[in-house]
């Protein structure tokens, strides 16, 4: 079963704008990770945030984590056409022995 | 350095048949996990192998079985295929409980 849900399910924005997607989960976690998937192929790891962290940055990516609300957000700044993909959050309870994925957000960047 | 590789890329099988999917982990990785991703859904954890043993298993029936070889490569076997087994099957490798690196997946279609 899915751990949680991403919101929105689909998002279309103009190139250059910022994209924000949210993830909610149900159980206590050790860490939360965000992945990108292009055209139903393999997943690319974007960023990991641990349960004792509140915010993390990597290039144009900013991730926040609120464990009290069991939610996370991924912000992609200055979007590019190449950012068009599906984005998934995944949670791990202990280490990374099992990742539980959300339902994904399909992001379309309009040139 | 080759990443995670999976074979075959695509596969078409008939209901009731059996299928074997293969995964070669990233060089130096000793842990292999398998995920099933139905169309429009997030990946779901099937099981994980470490030191040739199944370390953890998700909520999948016994029709799904696996194996890890001494060189850390892995196979996923599915018996008595159902239409609902049609999905993208993803393999991920890691060093112990570290970050998981995903392969491109095998698209299985059951007719």
Boltz contact constraints between the chains, C-beta under 6 A:
constraints:
  - contact:
      token1: [A, 2]
      token2: [B, 42]
      max_distance: 6.0
  - contact:
      token1: [A, 41]
      token2: [B, 104]
      max_distance: 6.0
  - contact:
      token1: [A, 42]
      token2: [B, 102]
      max_distance: 6.0
  - contact:
      token1: [A, 42]
      token2: [B, 103]
      max_distance: 6.0
  - contact:
      token1: [A, 42]
      token2: [B, 104]
      max_distance: 6.0
  - contact:
      token1: [A, 42]
      token2: [B, 105]
      max_distance: 6.0
  - contact:
      token1: [A, 43]
      token2: [B, 102]
      max_distance: 6.0
  - contact:
      token1: [A, 88]
      token2: [B, 42]
      max_distance: 6.0
  - contact:
      token1: [A, 95]
      token2: [B, 97]
      max_distance: 6.0
  - contact:
      token1: [A, 96]
      token2: [B, 97]
      max_distance: 6.0
  - contact:
      token1: [A, 96]
      token2: [B, 100]
      max_distance: 6.0
  - contact:
      token1: [A, 97]
      token2: [B, 48]
      max_distance: 6.0
  - contact:
      token1: [A, 97]
      token2: [B, 56]
      max_distance: 6.0
  - contact:
      token1: [A, 97]
      token2: [B, 97]
      max_distance: 6.0
  - contact:
      token1: [A, 98]
      token2: [B, 45]
      max_distance: 6.0
  - contact:
      token1: [A, 98]
      token2: [B, 56]
      max_distance: 6.0
  - contact:
      token1: [A, 101]
      token2: [B, 42]
      max_distance: 6.0
  - contact:
      token1: [A, 101]
      token2: [B, 43]
      max_distance: 6.0
  - contact:
      token1: [A, 102]
      token2: [B, 42]
      max_distance: 6.0
  - contact:
      token1: [A, 103]
      token2: [B, 42]
      max_distance: 6.0
  - contact:
      token1: [A, 104]
      token2: [B, 42]
      max_distance: 6.0
